[in-house]
Amino acid sequence: MVRTKLALLLVLLHAAFGSSYRWFNWQFEVTCESDAYIAPHNEAAVAKFLKEQYPKGSHIKVVGNGHGFGNLSTCVDNSLTEKPSYIVSMTNLKGLNIDKKNMTVTFGAGWDVYDLTEELKANDLSFGNLGVERVQNFVGAASTGTHGSGSVIGNIASQIIGLRVLDAQGNLRVINETNNPEELKAFRISLGALGLITEMTIKVQPTLLLKKTTKVVNATSDYTQMGKQLAQLYKDHDRVTVWGPHFDWNEASQNWDLEPTYFYSYWEPTNYTGVRNCTLDYCANGCGDCKREYICYDEVIDAASCPPQGVCDREFYAEIEHFLPIEFYAEAAADYISYQQSQTPRMQAPYNNMMVIQHRSLKGDDAYMSPVNTYNLGSDLSGVFAIIEIDWIQTYNNFTTLWQNQELGYEFMAKFGEKYNVRPHWNKMNPPNATYALEKFPKLPEFLAIQQRQDPKCQFVNEFLVEQLGITRCANYLSI
C-alpha cells in the first residue's frame, strides 16, 4: 500500500506540470500518464497501430470507463520508462449484428453495457445476467468477471461464445466455440493481458420477465446467527441479493453502530402482463427509501440492474468482493463481520460514514481466470459460490480515509483466503501474490502460455499483472 501511495504522489506531482494524456479511474485514486490517447476508428486501424508499435516495444493499455478499484487497468506511467506508453480506447468500434435465429449478438468493443442493453430491449431480447450497474464498457466488464447474483446463472463472461482479438504484432485471432474452444476459456476473462479484443459475440435470450420481491429483516449482533439466516436465503431462492447488515459511524463513540434492519431482494420468473415498474425505484444504488417491503415487475435487465441515471451516490469508497464455495458461507459471513468490527479502533481517519455488507451467489464455471472457476473444488462441493462484499463509504472524498479503509480491506484475504478457498474480484483490491493466484486459478500456467504468445515483448502488462500473475519473464517489462 505504501508503494501505491508513493506512486500516486509521484504522478500527481508530475501532473502539476501539465499533461494531455492523464487517465483516472472512476474515483480518481488510480491514475497514470501516457504519451498519447489513441482511439482507432476500426479494427484495421487498431491492427495498424499495433504493427507500428511492436518494433518499439511500446507499452499499450486498453481502458474502458475506469469502473474499477485496483491497478489492473493502469497504464505504464511515462515517467517510469523510456519506451512510448499509450492509452488505447476502443470507443469507436461500434459495429452491431443481432441474430435472432441463433440468439446471438455480435458487437464491437466500443459498446458500453447500458447502450447495448437498450439495443437488446428494443429487439425483445435480454441478457441472462448483468452486474448491479450498467456504467461499464461491456468488454471491460466481461474481462474482469463482472456479475450479478444467482445460483443458477454465471457471470457476464459466461455468455461469451466468440471474439476477435489482435495480438501485440497486430495479428488477428478468431476464438470461438468451434475454433479453439479451449482457448475461449482463457479469453473469456482475459484481464487485458491477451491482446486487444475488437469484437465479441454473446448468447442472448428472449425477453424474460421477473418479479422482484424486497423484504426487510431484523439485524442481530449475534453474527453467527445472522450468518445462518443469510445462508438460508440462498437455499430458499435461486436468485437473491442481500443488502446488509448496515453499520453507521458514530463520531462520538468512534464506533460502528449496527442498524436494526436491513433488506434483501429476490427474483423469480413471472407471466405478469401489467406495467413494468422496477425502473421507478433504484434503491439498491442509494436512491429512495430502500428499507421497505415492495414488489415490482420488469424484464430481467431493468429488474436486476440499473442504468447510469439510477446511480445516486458517487462518494469515495473502498470495496472488497470475495468469492467462496457457498457451503462455507454461513461461517465465513460471521467471520468477515466479526473481523471488521474487531478492527474498528484503528479506523480513526475523518469522514467515515457507512459500512454496508452485501451478499450474492453465482454459478461456477470453467473460465481459466474466473473468480468462480471450479478447477480446484472437491467433489463434495456444489460448484455454486457465495459472494461477500464490504463497502466502506465516506461522507467526503478524502484520500486519507480511502487509504485507511483500503489497507484494512487487503487484510481479509490474508486472514480468510486459505480457510474458505476465497478468490477476490479482479480489479477490486487483489493482493499481489502469484503463489496464491496459482492455487486458486489452477489453469494459470496455460493462461500465461497464451499470454506469452500474444504478447512476446510484455507490452500489455503492468506492475499489477506481473506481480499478481507471476509473469516472471516480464519482470523487467519497463525496459525489455
Secondary structure, DSSP 8 states (H G I E B T S, - for coil): -HHHHHHHHHHHHHHTT--S-EEE-TTSSSEEE-SEEE--SSHHHHHHHHHHHGGGT-EEEE--S---SSSTT----TTS-SS-EEEE--TT---EEEETTTTEEEEETT-BHHHHHHHHHHTTEE-S---SB--SBHHHHHHTT----BTT---GGGGEEEEEEE-TT--EEEEESSSSHHHHHHHTT-TT-S-EEEEEEEE-EE--EEEEEEEEEE--S-HHHHHHHHHHHHHH-SSEEEEEEEEEEETTTTEEEE-SEEEEEEEEE----S---GGG--GGGT-S--SS-EEEEEEHHHHH-B-GGG------EEEEEEEEEGGGHHHHHHHHHHHHHHTGGG--STTEEEEEEEEEEEE-B--TT-TTB-TT--TTS-SEEEEEEEEEEESS--HHHHHHHHHHHHHHHHHHHHHHT-EE-TTSS----HHHHHHH-TTHHHHHHHHHHH-TT--S--HHHHHHHT-GGGTTTTT-
